[in-house]
Amino acid sequence: MRQSRYEMVYETRLGFAAPPRVVWSAMEDLDHFERWSGGLGKVRVNGESLRTGSVLRGSVAPPVPYRMELWVELSDCVPGRLIDATIHGDLEGAAHLSLEPAGEGASLDVRWTVEMMQRPMRLAALAAYPLLRWGHDLVVDATVRGFRAHVRELHDRGRS
């Protein structure tokens, strides 16, 4: 539940037919991130991929007239298991991902709370929060679809 009119809260559990190692491998495949992500781009990594202390920098371009620049600092990362991160820039907040085996596949729990920091976004949130939420959800849905396809591709390639 959002705390203020400037926040976006997201929480979901994603199931995958692929094992956790394949899902994590897909997450670490940052060289191909822009190919499968929806509205996220220009990702650069300072550090060793998904490791504690690494910083991912990029932009978000939802289908509303603004672009956000942000960086994600991995404050705790256990390869193959979890990521805790802080988000800075045009969005400020925290995110958590945890990956677990689920039968023959994997379960990925994802949650974040971010606050919009750009003045135009904050003003828009006062009058049109549902529009901003729609843009957020559209980018997230496209990214999840792209990520699922990327995981399937890696999993199928590993089986052949």
C-alpha positions as a Markdown table, in Angstrom:
| # | Residue | x | y | z |
|---|---|---|---|---|
| 1 | Met | 0.0 | 0.0 | 0.0 |
| 2 | Arg | 1.4 | 3.4 | -0.9 |
| 3 | Gln | 2.3 | 5.7 | 1.9 |
| 4 | Ser | 2.1 | 9.0 | -0.1 |
| 5 | Arg | 0.8 | 10.3 | -3.4 |
| 6 | Tyr | 4.4 | 10.3 | -4.7 |
| 7 | Glu | 5.2 | 6.6 | -4.0 |
| 8 | Met | 4.9 | 3.5 | -6.2 |
| 9 | Val | 4.8 | 0.3 | -4.3 |
| 10 | Tyr | 5.1 | -3.0 | -6.1 |
| 11 | Glu | 5.1 | -6.6 | -4.8 |
| 12 | Thr | 4.7 | -9.9 | -6.6 |
| 13 | Arg | 5.8 | -13.5 | -6.8 |
| 14 | Leu | 6.8 | -14.8 | -10.2 |
| 15 | Gly | 7.0 | -18.5 | -11.0 |
| 16 | Phe | 9.3 | -20.0 | -13.5 |
| 17 | Ala | 9.6 | -23.4 | -15.1 |
| 18 | Ala | 13.4 | -23.0 | -15.1 |
| 19 | Pro | 15.5 | -23.8 | -12.0 |
| 20 | Pro | 16.9 | -20.9 | -9.9 |
| 21 | Arg | 20.4 | -21.1 | -11.5 |
| 22 | Val | 18.9 | -20.3 | -14.9 |
| 23 | Val | 16.7 | -17.5 | -13.6 |
| 24 | Trp | 19.8 | -15.9 | -11.8 |
| 25 | Ser | 21.9 | -16.3 | -14.9 |
| 26 | Ala | 19.2 | -14.4 | -16.9 |
| 27 | Met | 19.3 | -11.7 | -14.2 |
| 28 | Glu | 23.1 | -11.4 | -14.5 |
| 29 | Asp | 22.9 | -11.2 | -18.3 |
| 30 | Leu | 23.1 | -7.4 | -18.2 |
| 31 | Asp | 24.7 | -7.2 | -21.6 |
| 32 | His | 21.4 | -8.1 | -23.1 |
| 33 | Phe | 19.2 | -6.3 | -20.6 |
| 34 | Glu | 18.0 | -3.6 | -23.0 |
| 35 | Arg | 16.9 | -6.3 | -25.5 |
| 36 | Trp | 14.3 | -7.8 | -23.1 |
| 37 | Ser | 13.4 | -5.0 | -20.7 |
| 38 | Gly | 10.4 | -2.8 | -21.4 |
| 39 | Gly | 11.1 | 0.9 | -21.1 |
| 40 | Leu | 14.4 | 0.5 | -19.2 |
| 41 | Gly | 17.6 | 1.4 | -21.0 |
| 42 | Lys | 21.2 | 2.5 | -21.1 |
| 43 | Val | 22.1 | 0.2 | -18.3 |
| 44 | Arg | 25.7 | 0.4 | -17.1 |
| 45 | Val | 27.3 | -1.6 | -14.3 |
| 46 | Asn | 29.9 | -0.3 | -12.0 |
| 47 | Gly | 31.3 | -3.3 | -10.2 |
| 48 | Glu | 31.1 | -7.1 | -10.8 |
| 49 | Ser | 27.6 | -7.7 | -12.2 |
| 50 | Leu | 25.2 | -8.7 | -9.4 |
| 51 | Arg | 27.4 | -8.5 | -6.4 |
| 52 | Thr | 27.2 | -6.5 | -3.1 |
| 53 | Gly | 28.6 | -3.0 | -3.8 |
| 54 | Ser | 27.9 | -2.9 | -7.5 |
| 55 | Val | 25.9 | 0.0 | -8.9 |
| 56 | Leu | 23.6 | -0.3 | -11.9 |
| 57 | Arg | 22.9 | 3.0 | -13.7 |
| 58 | Gly | 20.1 | 3.5 | -16.3 |
| 59 | Ser | 17.0 | 5.2 | -17.4 |
| 60 | Val | 13.3 | 4.5 | -17.4 |
| 61 | Ala | 11.1 | 5.8 | -20.2 |
| 62 | Pro | 7.4 | 5.0 | -19.4 |
| 63 | Pro | 4.7 | 5.8 | -21.9 |
| 64 | Val | 4.0 | 9.1 | -20.3 |
| 65 | Pro | 6.0 | 12.3 | -21.1 |
| 66 | Tyr | 8.9 | 12.0 | -18.8 |
| 67 | Arg | 12.2 | 10.1 | -18.5 |
| 68 | Met | 13.9 | 9.1 | -15.3 |
| 69 | Glu | 17.5 | 8.6 | -14.6 |
| 70 | Leu | 18.4 | 6.4 | -11.7 |
| 71 | Trp | 21.0 | 4.2 | -10.1 |
| 72 | Val | 20.6 | 1.1 | -8.1 |
| 73 | Glu | 23.1 | 0.3 | -5.4 |
| 74 | Leu | 23.3 | -3.4 | -4.4 |
| 75 | Ser | 23.6 | -3.2 | -0.7 |
| 76 | Asp | 23.3 | -6.9 | -0.1 |
| 77 | Cys | 23.6 | -9.6 | -2.8 |
| 78 | Val | 23.8 | -13.3 | -2.3 |
| 79 | Pro | 24.4 | -14.8 | -5.8 |
| 80 | Gly | 21.6 | -17.1 | -6.8 |
| 81 | Arg | 19.5 | -16.1 | -3.8 |
| 82 | Leu | 18.7 | -12.5 | -3.0 |
| 83 | Ile | 19.3 | -8.8 | -3.7 |
| 84 | Asp | 18.6 | -5.9 | -1.4 |
| 85 | Ala | 19.1 | -2.5 | -3.1 |
| 86 | Thr | 18.7 | 1.2 | -2.7 |
| 87 | Ile | 17.4 | 3.3 | -5.5 |
| 88 | His | 18.6 | 6.9 | -6.1 |
| 89 | Gly | 18.1 | 9.6 | -8.7 |
| 90 | Asp | 14.7 | 10.6 | -10.1 |
| 91 | Leu | 13.3 | 7.8 | -8.0 |
| 92 | Glu | 14.4 | 7.1 | -4.3 |
| 93 | Gly | 13.6 | 4.0 | -2.5 |
| 94 | Ala | 14.4 | 0.4 | -1.8 |
| 95 | Ala | 14.0 | -3.0 | -3.6 |
| 96 | His | 14.2 | -6.6 | -2.6 |
| 97 | Leu | 14.4 | -9.7 | -4.7 |
| 98 | Ser | 14.6 | -13.3 | -3.4 |
| 99 | Leu | 14.9 | -16.4 | -5.5 |
| 100 | Glu | 14.0 | -19.9 | -4.3 |
| 101 | Pro | 13.5 | -23.3 | -5.7 |
| 102 | Ala | 9.9 | -24.2 | -6.4 |
| 103 | Gly | 9.4 | -27.8 | -7.5 |
| 104 | Glu | 11.4 | -28.2 | -10.6 |
| 105 | Gly | 11.3 | -24.5 | -11.2 |
| 106 | Ala | 11.9 | -21.3 | -9.3 |
| 107 | Ser | 10.0 | -18.6 | -7.5 |
| 108 | Leu | 11.1 | -15.0 | -7.5 |
| 109 | Asp | 9.7 | -12.6 | -4.9 |
| 110 | Val | 10.0 | -9.0 | -6.0 |
| 111 | Arg | 9.1 | -5.8 | -4.0 |
| 112 | Trp | 10.0 | -2.2 | -4.1 |
| 113 | Thr | 8.8 | 1.2 | -2.9 |
| 114 | Val | 10.0 | 4.2 | -4.8 |
| 115 | Glu | 9.2 | 7.9 | -4.4 |
| 116 | Met | 9.1 | 10.1 | -7.4 |
| 117 | Met | 11.5 | 13.0 | -7.0 |
| 118 | Gln | 11.2 | 15.0 | -10.2 |
| 119 | Arg | 9.1 | 18.1 | -9.6 |
| 120 | Pro | 6.9 | 17.6 | -12.7 |
| 121 | Met | 6.2 | 14.0 | -11.7 |
| 122 | Arg | 5.2 | 15.1 | -8.2 |
| 123 | Leu | 2.9 | 17.7 | -9.6 |
| 124 | Ala | 1.4 | 15.2 | -12.0 |
| 125 | Ala | 0.9 | 12.8 | -9.1 |
| 126 | Leu | -1.3 | 15.3 | -7.4 |
| 127 | Ala | -3.8 | 15.4 | -10.2 |
| 128 | Ala | -3.2 | 12.2 | -12.2 |
| 129 | Tyr | -1.7 | 9.5 | -9.9 |
| 130 | Pro | -3.7 | 6.7 | -11.8 |
| 131 | Leu | -2.0 | 7.8 | -15.1 |
| 132 | Leu | 1.5 | 7.6 | -13.5 |
| 133 | Arg | 0.6 | 4.2 | -11.9 |
| 134 | Trp | -0.6 | 3.0 | -15.4 |
| 135 | Gly | 2.8 | 4.0 | -16.8 |
| 136 | His | 4.7 | 2.3 | -14.0 |
| 137 | Asp | 2.6 | -0.9 | -14.4 |
| 138 | Leu | 3.0 | -0.9 | -18.2 |
| 139 | Val | 6.8 | -0.8 | -18.0 |
| 140 | Val | 6.8 | -3.5 | -15.3 |
| 141 | Asp | 4.5 | -5.8 | -17.2 |
| 142 | Ala | 6.6 | -5.4 | -20.4 |
| 143 | Thr | 9.8 | -6.1 | -18.4 |
| 144 | Val | 8.3 | -9.2 | -16.8 |
| 145 | Arg | 7.2 | -10.5 | -20.2 |
| 146 | Gly | 10.6 | -9.9 | -21.7 |
| 147 | Phe | 12.4 | -11.4 | -18.7 |
| 148 | Arg | 10.2 | -14.5 | -18.8 |
| 149 | Ala | 11.0 | -14.9 | -22.5 |
| 150 | His | 14.7 | -14.5 | -21.8 |
| 151 | Val | 14.6 | -17.1 | -19.0 |
| 152 | Arg | 12.8 | -19.5 | -21.4 |
| 153 | Glu | 15.4 | -18.9 | -24.1 |
| 154 | Leu | 18.3 | -19.6 | -21.7 |
| 155 | His | 16.6 | -22.7 | -20.3 |
| 156 | Asp | 15.8 | -24.1 | -23.7 |
| 157 | Arg | 19.3 | -23.5 | -24.9 |
| 158 | Gly | 20.6 | -25.3 | -21.8 |
| 159 | Arg | 18.5 | -28.4 | -22.6 |
| 160 | Ser | 19.5 | -28.7 | -26.2 |
